[in-house]
């Protein structure tokens, strides 16, 4: 699979079908998915993976597998996707990690790597992270990535109004 970037402790590479069980460990964990208000079914997890594979082909990027250099273990996903914020299509750095790997700094390290990749390899000028208002851990990651809140909006997902903060950092 195509390796995208390396950080001090991590390798980010394109996901593949054989990563499905690792993806499910994230997407099907109720506590990990609290900001989404539900855990995913097998079908939804497969759709998620298929969407990333399509993004690699169509956009040249997407969410990537985050692998520990030291062990080769799949610990999460982080990458760049196009997201709609009130009719504006913006590049977002997103991340989701296995709960057992929280509080190790992997999300911030991977997100900073993605920001640098976006600025230096993709030639983008601004990067965003769209974060639910109750997701304080992700808000801290965005702060460590040099991002600040530039707006708020409400996303309607699964019949629920979910306030979100839009973080941004410029090159």
Secondary structure, DSSP 4 states (H G I P E B T S, - for coil): --EEEE-SSEEEE---GGGHHHHHHHHT-TTTTGGGTSPPPHHHHHHHHHHHHHHHHHHS--EEEEEETTT--EEEEEEEEEEEETTEEEEEEEEEE-GGGTTSSHHHHHHHHHHHHHHHTS--SEEEEEEETT-HHHHHHHHHTT-EEEEEEEEEETTEEEEEEEEEEE-
